[in-house]
Amino acid sequence: MDQLMTTIYLFGALLTTLFLGVHVAFALGGISIAFIYVYLGPGALGVIPLRAFRSATAFEYTAIPLFIFMASMLQHSGIAERLFSAMHALFGKLRGGLAAGTIGVATIFAAMSGISGAATISMGMIAVPAMLKRGYSKQIALGSVAAGGSLGILIPPSVTMIVYGVTSGTSIGRLYSAGLLPGLLIAGLFVVYVLFFSWLRKEKVAAETDAPVATASTYIVGFFAPMALIIVVLGSIMIGFASIGEAAALGAAGAAIFAFSLHRKTFWKEILPETCTETLKYTCMIFWIIILASAFSTFYTAIGASRFIESMVMDLELNRYVIFAIMMVILLMLGMVLDTVGIILITLPIFAPIANSLGFDPVWFGILYIINMEIGFLTPPFGYNLFYLKGVAPNGVTMVDIYKSVIPFILLMLVGIVICAAFPSIILVLPNLLFG
């Protein structure tokens, strides 16, 4: 009972500080220090710098700044515009094709960047004005961009999967290969919905007659160069040629070469400094969360609360899929108020042992967990993609418009979780094929 009350106090204090507007990293750190001091004494505070050093120097985490650098370099190099132009030329004349093409661009961008914000910001600046200008409803224009951008944490290479893999001890290579088919499945559900909506509600999606005719160079630069980068990064990991960090370095170098070849005059003075600044900012933000959330999970584990929660859940003697559903609902609720990395570092020390005790495959559970984190980027009130999109959307677009637009896509992601849970081979076929 002491652990249960401590859990209530701990998470109650966390939610209170978050609703007061404290950044998630400092909310986690401040509460951890306070509870460690009160419950374990001042001498126990020495564990925080030790855990911080261990977390910050984990070899797998070296891939995080490299993937962020790659995503930022691709964004600043204009590859998103070229991808969009190629997709527009390919699908523009189809009713709803521009929205479907936008989801396709976001999917490809997700497979190059590893983070959610890059695709959302780029497509928010390029695709939303283009769709609104051509008579698309706000619901389709905004929803397709926000939802497509969220695929960045599911389709490899994913920064979130690195954090999950390190925290849970799950192979990152297996997670990467396992995330590919579910990511394409969810992207496919988005495209089917957009095309069906466009056919059903023709007044909401105008037919387009002025789609451009693409030249060979448009397709080469727009499609084949990005696909080459994807193959280099993912292929090197999956065939065992490179570790996660080494593949990230290859991707960062490839993105820099691609950007330099397109923008030789502005590369050194504009693109490279902006990319380095953005990489530093996002890397510091993620590592602050990792370091301070590790203090939070250290305290929670030290008082035996995680084992207490695990035993309490197992004693309920419920069907294991009912317990799985409860964990998914908890993650869904936390995604409305917490950062993805924070959720992983707080809940995974509790949920992973429960999943293992119930006999769930750790890779299968991990991908469903990640899909739930993906939903968190879209769920109000604190979905990150909603704020990214609002920041770059044209005048006249309100937060209410954005909230309404993502609801169908959230439901589609939930359908994706159900499908992947019911048919585990969607998740496990590639890792079993590649890694045995």
C-alpha positions in Angstrom: 0.0 0.0 0.0 2.9 2.4 0.6 4.1 1.9 -2.9 0.6 2.5 -4.2 0.2 5.8 -2.3 3.7 6.9 -3.4 2.7 6.2 -7.0 -0.4 8.3 -6.6 1.6 11.2 -5.0 4.3 10.9 -7.6 2.1 11.0 -10.7 -0.2 13.5 -9.1 2.7 15.9 -8.5 3.9 15.3 -12.1 0.6 16.0 -13.7 0.1 19.1 -11.5 3.5 20.6 -12.5 2.8 19.8 -16.2 -0.6 21.6 -16.1 1.2 24.5 -14.5 3.3 24.8 -17.6 6.6 23.4 -16.4 8.6 21.8 -19.1 8.4 18.0 -18.9 12.2 17.5 -18.4 12.3 19.9 -15.4 9.0 18.6 -14.0 10.5 15.1 -14.0 13.8 16.2 -12.5 12.4 18.5 -9.8 9.9 15.9 -8.6 12.5 13.2 -8.7 14.9 15.2 -6.5 12.2 16.1 -4.1 10.9 12.6 -3.7 14.4 11.0 -3.4 15.3 13.6 -0.7 12.1 13.0 1.3 11.8 9.2 0.9 15.5 8.0 0.6 17.4 10.8 2.2 20.0 13.4 0.9 22.7 10.7 0.5 20.7 9.0 -2.2 20.8 12.1 -4.4 24.3 11.0 -5.6 22.7 8.4 -7.8 21.3 11.1 -10.1 24.6 12.2 -11.6 25.7 8.6 -11.9 22.5 7.6 -13.8 22.8 10.8 -15.9 26.3 10.0 -17.0 25.3 6.4 -17.8 22.3 7.5 -19.8 24.1 10.3 -21.7 27.0 8.1 -22.7 25.1 5.1 -23.9 26.6 4.2 -27.3 23.2 3.7 -29.0 22.3 7.3 -28.2 25.0 8.6 -30.5 22.6 8.0 -33.3 20.1 10.6 -32.0 22.0 13.8 -32.9 23.1 12.3 -36.2 19.5 11.4 -37.2 18.3 14.9 -36.1 21.1 16.4 -38.1 20.0 14.4 -41.1 16.4 15.4 -40.7 17.2 19.1 -40.4 19.6 19.0 -43.3 17.0 17.4 -45.5 14.4 19.9 -44.4 16.6 22.9 -45.1 17.9 21.5 -48.4 14.5 21.7 -50.1 14.1 18.0 -50.6 10.6 18.2 -49.2 9.6 20.6 -52.0 11.1 18.3 -54.6 9.3 15.3 -53.2 6.1 17.2 -53.1 6.5 18.4 -56.7 7.1 14.8 -57.9 4.1 13.5 -55.9 1.9 16.4 -57.2 2.8 15.6 -60.8 2.2 11.9 -60.3 -1.1 12.0 -58.4 -2.3 15.6 -58.7 -5.1 14.9 -61.3 -6.7 12.3 -59.1 -9.5 13.6 -56.8 -7.9 13.6 -53.4 -4.5 12.8 -55.0 -2.8 15.8 -53.6 -3.6 14.8 -50.1 -2.7 11.2 -50.8 0.6 12.3 -52.3 1.2 14.5 -49.2 0.9 11.4 -47.0 3.3 9.6 -49.4 5.8 12.4 -49.1 5.5 12.4 -45.3 6.0 8.6 -45.3 9.2 8.9 -47.4 10.4 11.8 -45.3 9.7 9.7 -42.2 12.0 7.0 -43.6 14.8 9.5 -44.0 14.5 11.7 -40.9 13.5 9.6 -37.8 11.6 12.4 -36.1 8.0 13.6 -36.4 8.5 17.4 -36.6 10.5 17.5 -39.8 7.8 16.1 -42.1 5.0 18.0 -40.3 6.7 21.4 -40.5 7.8 20.9 -44.1 4.5 19.7 -45.4 2.6 22.3 -43.3 4.5 25.0 -45.1 4.3 23.5 -48.6 1.2 21.2 -48.9 -1.4 22.9 -46.7 -1.5 26.2 -48.6 -1.4 24.2 -51.9 -4.4 22.1 -50.9 -6.4 25.0 -49.5 -5.8 27.0 -52.6 -7.1 24.1 -54.8 -10.4 23.8 -52.8 -9.5 21.0 -50.3 -11.3 21.3 -47.0 -9.3 22.1 -43.9 -10.2 18.7 -42.5 -8.3 16.9 -45.2 -5.5 19.4 -45.8 -4.6 19.7 -42.1 -5.3 16.1 -41.0 -3.3 14.5 -43.8 -0.2 16.6 -42.9 -0.4 16.1 -39.2 -1.1 12.4 -39.4 1.5 11.8 -42.2 4.1 13.6 -40.2 3.5 11.4 -37.1 4.8 8.4 -39.0 8.4 9.6 -38.4 8.6 7.7 -35.1 7.3 4.4 -36.4 8.9 4.0 -39.9 12.7 3.5 -39.4 15.1 5.1 -38.7 13.3 6.3 -35.6 14.8 8.3 -32.7 12.0 7.1 -30.4 12.8 3.5 -31.2 16.4 4.1 -30.1 15.2 5.4 -26.7 12.7 2.5 -26.4 15.3 -0.1 -27.4 18.0 1.2 -25.0 15.5 1.4 -22.1 13.9 -2.0 -22.6 16.9 -3.9 -23.8 15.2 -4.8 -27.1 17.3 -5.0 -30.3 17.0 -1.7 -32.1 17.7 -3.5 -35.4 14.8 -5.8 -34.8 12.6 -2.9 -33.9 13.6 -1.0 -37.0 12.7 -3.9 -39.3 9.5 -4.6 -37.4 8.3 -1.0 -37.7 8.4 -0.9 -41.5 5.3 -2.9 -42.4 3.0 -1.5 -39.7 4.2 2.0 -40.8 3.3 1.3 -44.4 0.0 -0.3 -43.2 -1.0 2.9 -41.3 0.1 5.1 -44.2 -2.1 3.0 -46.5 -5.1 3.4 -44.2 -4.6 7.1 -44.3 -4.5 7.1 -48.1 -7.5 4.9 -48.4 -9.5 7.2 -46.0 -8.4 10.3 -47.9 -9.4 8.9 -51.3 -12.7 7.5 -50.0 -13.5 10.8 -48.3 -12.7 12.6 -51.5 -15.1 10.3 -53.5 -17.8 10.4 -50.9 -17.7 14.2 -50.2 -16.8 15.7 -53.5 -17.8 19.2 -52.3 -15.0 19.0 -49.7 -12.3 18.1 -52.2 -12.2 19.9 -55.6 -11.0 18.1 -58.7 -7.7 19.4 -59.9 -6.9 20.2 -63.5 -3.7 22.1 -63.3 -1.3 19.4 -61.9 2.2 20.0 -63.3 3.9 17.7 -65.8 7.1 16.4 -64.2 10.3 16.2 -66.1 12.8 13.3 -65.7 14.9 15.4 -63.4 12.0 16.1 -61.1 11.6 12.3 -60.5 15.3 11.7 -60.2 15.9 14.4 -57.6 12.4 14.1 -56.0 12.3 10.3 -55.7 15.5 8.4 -56.5 17.9 10.5 -54.5 15.7 10.2 -51.3 15.2 6.5 -51.9 19.0 6.0 -52.3 19.5 7.7 -48.9 16.8 5.4 -47.3 18.4 2.3 -48.8 21.9 3.3 -47.5 20.6 3.9 -43.9 18.2 1.1 -43.5 20.0 -1.4 -45.7 23.3 -1.0 -43.9 21.5 -1.7 -40.6 19.4 -4.7 -41.8 22.2 -6.5 -43.6 24.5 -6.0 -40.6 27.0 -3.8 -42.5 26.7 -1.0 -39.9 25.5 -0.4 -36.4 22.7 2.1 -35.6 25.2 4.9 -34.9 27.3 4.1 -38.0 24.2 4.1 -40.2 23.1 7.4 -38.7 26.5 8.8 -39.6 26.2 7.5 -43.2 22.7 9.2 -43.4 24.0 12.5 -42.0 26.9 12.5 -44.5 24.6 11.6 -47.4 22.1 14.3 -46.5 24.9 16.9 -46.3 26.3 15.8 -49.7 22.8 16.0 -51.2 22.2 19.5 -49.7 25.6 20.7 -50.9 25.0 19.5 -54.4 21.7 21.4 -54.6 22.8 24.6 -52.7 26.5 25.2 -53.1 26.2 29.0 -52.7 24.2 28.9 -49.5 25.3 25.7 -47.9 28.2 27.0 -45.8 26.7 30.3 -44.8 23.0 29.4 -44.3 22.1 25.7 -44.4 24.9 24.2 -42.4 24.8 26.8 -39.5 21.0 26.5 -39.3 21.2 22.7 -39.3 23.8 22.6 -36.6 21.9 25.0 -34.4 18.6 23.1 -34.8 20.4 19.8 -34.1 22.0 21.2 -30.9 18.6 22.5 -29.7 16.6 19.3 -30.3 19.4 17.0 -29.1 19.8 19.0 -25.8 16.0 18.9 -25.3 15.9 15.1 -25.8 18.9 14.4 -23.6 17.5 16.6 -20.8 14.4 14.5 -20.8 16.4 11.2 -20.9 18.6 12.3 -18.0 15.9 13.6 -15.7 13.4 10.9 -16.6 16.0 8.3 -15.7 16.2 9.9 -12.2 12.4 9.6 -12.0 12.5 5.9 -13.0 15.4 5.2 -10.7 13.5 6.5 -7.7 10.4 4.6 -8.7 12.4 1.3 -9.1 14.4 1.9 -5.8 11.2 2.0 -3.7 10.0 -1.2 -5.2 6.9 0.4 -6.8 7.5 -1.1 -10.3 7.6 -4.6 -8.9 4.6 -3.9 -6.7 2.5 -2.7 -9.7 3.6 -5.7 -11.7 2.6 -8.1 -9.0 -0.7 -6.3 -8.4 -1.5 -6.5 -12.1 -0.6 -10.2 -12.4 -2.7 -11.0 -9.3 -5.8 -9.7 -11.1 -5.9 -12.9 -13.1 -7.4 -11.2 -16.1 -7.0 -12.3 -19.7 -3.6 -11.1 -20.9 -5.2 -9.2 -23.8 -7.4 -7.3 -21.3 -4.2 -6.3 -19.4 -2.6 -5.4 -22.7 -5.6 -3.2 -23.6 -5.4 -1.5 -20.2 -1.7 -0.7 -20.8 -2.6 0.7 -24.2 -5.3 3.0 -22.8 -2.9 4.3 -20.1 -0.4 5.1 -22.8 -3.0 6.8 -24.9 -4.0 9.0 -21.9 -0.4 9.8 -21.1 0.2 10.8 -24.7 -2.2 13.6 -24.3 -0.1 15.3 -21.6 3.5 14.0 -21.8 6.4 13.9 -24.2 7.0 10.6 -25.9 10.5 10.1 -24.5 9.3 10.9 -21.0 6.4 8.4 -21.3 8.9 5.7 -22.4 11.3 6.3 -19.6 8.5 6.5 -17.0 6.3 3.6 -18.0 8.5 1.1 -19.7 10.3 -0.1 -16.5 6.7 -1.1 -15.4 5.1 -2.2 -18.6 8.0 -4.2 -20.1 8.2 -6.7 -17.2 4.4 -7.1 -17.3 4.4 -7.8 -21.0 7.2 -10.3 -20.6 5.4 -12.1 -17.8 2.3 -12.3 -19.9 4.3 -14.0 -22.7 4.2 -11.2 -25.3 7.0 -11.0 -27.8 9.1 -7.9 -26.8 9.4 -6.7 -30.4 5.6 -7.1 -31.0 4.8 -5.3 -27.8 7.4 -2.6 -28.6 5.9 -1.7 -32.0 2.4 -1.5 -30.6 3.8 0.7 -27.9 5.5 2.9 -30.5 2.2 3.2 -32.5 0.6 4.4 -29.3 3.3 7.0 -28.9 2.7 8.0 -32.5 -1.0 8.7 -31.6 0.3 10.9 -28.8 1.7 13.3 -31.4 -1.9 14.0 -32.5 -4.0 13.8 -29.4 -5.2 17.1 -27.9 -4.4 19.1 -25.8 -0.6 18.6 -26.1 0.0 16.7 -29.3 3.3 18.0 -30.6 2.3 17.8 -34.3 -0.7 19.9 -33.6 1.5 22.8 -32.4 4.1 22.2 -35.2 1.3 22.5 -37.7 -0.3 25.6 -36.1 3.1 27.3 -36.2 3.4 27.1 -40.0 -0.3 26.9 -41.1 -1.7 29.8 -43.2 -3.7 32.6 -41.5 -7.3 31.6 -40.7 -6.4 28.1 -39.5 -7.3 27.8 -35.8 -6.4 25.1 -33.2 -10.0 24.0 -33.3 -9.6 23.3 -37.0 -6.5 21.3 -36.4 -8.1 19.3 -33.5 -11.1 18.4 -35.6 -8.9 17.4 -38.6 -6.9 14.7 -36.7 -9.8 12.8 -35.2 -10.4 10.4 -38.1 -6.7 9.7 -38.4 -6.4 8.9 -34.7 -9.2 6.4 -35.1 -7.3 4.9 -38.1 -4.2 4.5 -36.0 -6.3 2.7 -33.3 -7.5 0.4 -36.1 -3.9 -0.1 -37.1 -3.1 -1.2 -33.5 -6.0 -3.7 -33.5 -4.9 -5.1 -36.9 -1.3 -5.5 -35.9 -2.3 -7.0 -32.5 -4.6 -9.5 -34.2 -2.0 -10.4 -36.9 1.4 -10.4 -35.2 3.1 -11.6 -38.4 2.7 -8.0 -39.8 5.2 -6.9 -37.1 7.4 -10.0 -36.8 7.8 -11.3 -40.3 10.7 -9.0 -41.3 12.7 -9.2 -38.1 12.3 -13.0 -38.1 13.4 -13.1 -41.8 16.4 -10.8 -41.3 17.6 -11.8 -37.8 16.2 -15.3 -37.3 
